[in-house]
Amino acid sequence: MHDGKVYDEVTKVTAKDGEVILDGPDGVDLKMSPQAAAETGHELINGAMKATGQERMKYNPHRAK
């Protein structure tokens, strides 16, 4: 499913008629329930924090190998 492309564009998020709508790069167009959107938000934050730590550790000469 992943094409190897890394996006730096923010996905636009709106709500309409009790649904959360995502409009992102490369034609991403999703509708989610509020519950699924909230859980996805938590997953995104956790992933972003982990990736930020990994990125910072790349340049740390004292990191464990």
C-alpha positions in Angstrom: 0.0 0.0 0.0 2.9 2.4 0.7 4.5 3.7 -2.4 7.7 5.0 -0.7 6.7 8.6 -1.1 7.0 10.9 2.0 4.6 13.8 2.0 5.3 17.1 3.8 1.9 18.6 3.0 -0.7 18.8 5.8 -4.0 17.0 5.3 -7.0 19.2 5.5 -9.6 18.0 8.0 -13.2 19.1 8.2 -16.4 17.8 9.8 -19.8 17.6 8.1 -23.0 15.8 9.0 -21.3 13.9 11.9 -18.4 12.7 9.7 -14.8 13.7 9.7 -13.5 14.4 6.2 -9.8 14.2 5.2 -8.5 15.8 2.0 -4.8 15.2 1.6 -2.0 15.0 -1.0 -2.2 12.7 -4.0 -6.0 12.7 -4.0 -6.5 11.3 -0.5 -10.2 11.7 0.2 -11.5 9.9 3.3 -14.6 10.0 5.5 -14.3 8.7 9.0 -16.5 8.3 12.1 -15.7 10.7 14.9 -14.4 7.8 17.0 -12.1 6.5 14.2 -10.8 10.0 13.6 -10.0 10.6 17.2 -8.2 7.2 17.5 -6.3 8.0 14.2 -5.3 11.3 15.7 -3.8 9.6 18.7 -2.0 7.2 16.4 -0.6 10.0 14.3 0.7 11.9 17.3 2.4 8.8 18.7 3.9 8.0 15.3 5.1 11.6 14.9 6.7 11.6 18.4 8.5 8.3 17.7 9.7 9.4 14.2 10.9 12.8 15.6 13.0 10.9 18.2 14.4 8.6 15.6 15.3 11.5 13.4 17.1 13.2 16.3 18.9 10.1 17.3 20.3 9.6 13.8 22.8 12.4 14.5 23.6 11.4 18.1 27.1 9.8 18.1 26.4 8.1 21.4 23.4 6.1 20.3 23.2 2.4 20.8 23.7 0.2 17.7 
